[in-house]
Amino acid sequence: MLHVARKKSFCKVLGPGERSVIWFHGCSKRCPGCIASSMNESDEYESYQPEQLAQWIWHNHGIEGITLSGGEPFEQPLEFLEQFLAEIRQKSNLSVLCYTGYRFEQLIDEEKFQKILQHIDVLIDGEYRIDQDTGQRWRGSENQRFHFLTPRYLSEKENWFTISERQIEIELEIDGALLLSGVPSKNFIDDLTTQLNHRNISIDFS
């Protein structure tokens, strides 16, 4: 089973175009300043068979692709993750963008990870480093890199590395909680959380 902490059908701030985003639950990295630490440390998640998760994707008409985040996608049961991505590849032309705290060099040397990488168009690798968080688009810190594993977005490579333009999406739930999507700075999250706590509004960020 795949453990999913959160999913969003339509998102425009975690990769090119409109995308469906899956935040997997759990990560062993424990990067200082991680904006998803509370999500990873909680016991709140849903379990999906690969075909169940794929069915959810098929209902999201008009998307350009999917983004895998977390949490740590490569710490999910890899056979199930590979099955999910294989079905996406076989039955659609959706692009796949994946975040990971591991370095590409660590993943490419192991066959079990290679089976996952073959289904990914762009891998964003590296642990989050709060001292290198300077506002890069789609990346948390400068040490993180884009790896274009297929030609899908290769012609846009230069722009991906040079644009510093972060955006976030905010949704207000019926119960008053705010759900944030994107890659805001840690300071932004801390300041916003403090202000909202004074108004008895909770915040859930991924």
Secondary structure by P-SEA (a helix, b strand, c coil): cccccccccccccccccbbbbbbbcccccccccccccccccccccccccaaaaaaaaaacccccbbbbbcccccccaaaaaaaaaaaaaacccbbbbbbbccccccccccaaaaaaaaaccccccccccccccccccccccccbbbbccccccccaaaaaacccbbbbbbbbcccbbbbbbccccaaaaaaaaaaaaaacbbbbcc
